[in-house]
Structure formats: C-alpha cells, structure tokens
Amino acid sequence: MPASPPLPLPLPLLKRIPPGLWTALVWCMAAVQPIVEYVLMPPPHEYSLSYPRDGLDSLGARALLALAFLLVLAGSALLRRRAAAAYGLVIAATVVSSVAWRQDEVLPLQFLGVDVALCYVAATRPRRTAITAAAGALGVLAGYLVLRWITGGESGTASEPFVALTVVIAWLIGNSVHQARVHTAELHARAAAQAVTAERLRIAREMHDTVAHSIGIIALQAGAAARVVETQPTRAREAMLTVEHVGRETLAGLRRMLSALREADQEPAHQDQGEPTGQDQGRTQATLQPAVGLADLERLAATTTAAGVRVEVSWQGKRRPLPADIDLAAFRIVQEAVTNVVRHAGADRCQVRVEYREDELVIEVADRGKGGGTNTKNTETGFGLVGMRERVALLDGRFTAGPRPGGGFRVAARLPVPAASGTGAEAKAGAG
C-alpha cells in the first residue's frame, strides 16, 4: 500500500492574515487606545495634549471619529483589489481622526496603519505607484507642518519628521519584498526556459540518433537493390526486405517516443488531481525509460554488417549493469559513430571497442575510410558529433573525435561510472 502524501505545511501567521486586516487592526488599536486611556478610564495624574479628555464631548467629534473608522475599514477591505484607492482612504481616515481630536498635527500612532498599507502597496504594485503612495503620505505630513507654520501654532518638537522616517522605512521594506519577488520570478522563468531548451535538445538527439542510423541502412540497402535488381533478383529481394524491416523498427521507435512525450505532457494534469500511486509511477517510468542500451549493440552490429559495412565489436573488462543514462548514452554514441562510418567514411568495416573499467566506461569506434579527407569537414558541421559531445558533457565525461594518423576516423568517449552502480545492480539481480 503506497504511503499517503505528506500534508502541506501551514503558512506562517503573517501570511495567513490578509494585509487589509493587518492595516485595520493596527489602525483601530491605535485609535481605541487613547479613547480607553484618556476618556473611559479614571482621570490620570498626567494628561495628553494630543488626546484631551473633553476631545470627544461634542457630537461632531464623535461623528468624525466614526467616519474615520468607516473610511479605514473600507480601505482595508479594498486594499487587495484597488490598492491605490484603499491607501487613499486609510490616509483620509488618519486625517479625519486628527480633526476629530481637534489636533493640528499628525497623530503618530494613527499613522502606523498608513505605514502598513504603504508597505503592502510597495511590495505588490509597480515602483511608480509605490513612490506616488509614499509621496502622498509625505505630502500629508508636510501639509501639517505648513499649516502650523501659517497659523503660528508651531511650538516644541514636531512629530512629523519622525513619522516621515517610518514612512520611508515602510516603503523600503515593501520595495525590498517587491524586488525579491521580481528576482524570484525571473529565476523561475529562466529555469523554465533552460528546462525547455534542454528537453528540446534531448528530443533532437534522440530523434537524430534513432532515425539517422536507420535511414543510412535503408539508403545502402535500397542502393544495393537498385544495382542488382536485374542481375541478382534474390539479393535485391533480400535488400528490400531489410529495408522493410528497418523501416518498421524505426517507425515503432518513433511511435514509442511520441507516446512517451504525450504521456509526459499529460502528467501534470494527473498530478493536479492528486498524487499518483506507486503503480502509476512505475508505469509512467517504464513508458518513458529508454528501451535500448549496450545490450543491443550486437543487434546493431548485425544490422549494419548486413547493410554492407562490417562492424567488429570487442568487449574488454568485466561486463556489468550500468545506470540507465550511461547505458543509453553509450549505445547512442556507438550508433551515431557507426552511422557516420556508413554515410561518410566510405569504408567496408569499422571496429567498436567497449571497455569496462573500475570507474569509467571507454567507447571507441574507428575505421580506415576517408575520415582524414574532405568528408571530415562535412561531418564536423553536422549534428552527429554535436549530439555525441552533448551526451558526454551531460555525464561529465570526455569526448574526442578526429582523423587517425594512418588514415580513417576515430571517435572515443570516456563516461564516468559510479563505483557502487554495478555492484548494487548485481546484488539486486542476485537477490531477485
């Protein structure tokens, strides 16, 4: 029975509470605190100039304070959908609250709600909108200073510069969050683009390696059949049967590849409906898993030999199971190298050497054809050598290809093999 998927971790409290609710809580707590301390509680020994005990005695003051509460609640409710308008309502509520208390300076605690709203605007909206919002808050503070300077009510230390500092800090925090989100989105987009590119290259390599060899064999057999169709009809018939067999195998391989791609494309939709079971995962992995490896090398050699180019395979070292990616890459490298011999070398034979070492796999394909001549340039500009280099590079191996000193062409690759891969696979096979 497959284990149930782990439950998602709950979000932190700061992320679970909407930003509008944070704004309303901060603003309302700052508004209720002076009412309780200076109006409802018994007269203290000290009194506040900002919150006089008789400040809310008039009906108009109470109406203005109630209006301020309505404005901030409305702004908090609209903060996510219409941030600019909601932010303006929070500032208006703060101004109305100071008017209700008959004050000609800003109330510092009340402005903390404005700072919370500004931080959200700076974190979620474009920079121009955030700068405009910060400028609006600073403009309101400057208006209080100018108003007192005009009316001659300025005395003592003004609180607006300190409140302006909290506005700047709130904007900086929100802007930092905004930049972090933008950077994260860019990294995700870049990773997605790189993944798409890597997948396209992988598909291109598979398509090239699967089709190029088969098309080369078909071309050789079809040409041989055309030359002997009148003089040796039996050989021509055998060649065309080989063409049919190779063509059917290539078509089956293409169908398997397209089926695997279609199932991989539908996999996210299944994941949206729930976690796949262990049986589903095994079936999907089996479908996508490559069906070829070094075990198919003898069949490749026989097919190519039947097409007119003899392939001599020599095995060195103790053969052992390899990881799937190394096994596939090794086979594809040999397959493409042999295809190049068939298409470009003009040789009647080639040698394939596969050597199993303790920590690496050595592959070598050599021929005595025209690899040192003009065809080398044509081979270098194709996709075959490029695909082989990419496969080896993905496995952190070493790849060399070039003319041989005595004539011909040589392709060699060294693929690192994890030390425990063969042992583990053999132990698993023995246990089964």
Summary of the structure (lengths in Angstrom):
residues: 432
radius of gyration: 38.5
end to end distance: 20.8
largest distance: 124.9
contacts: 1296
relative contact order: 0.06
helix: 67%
strand: 9%
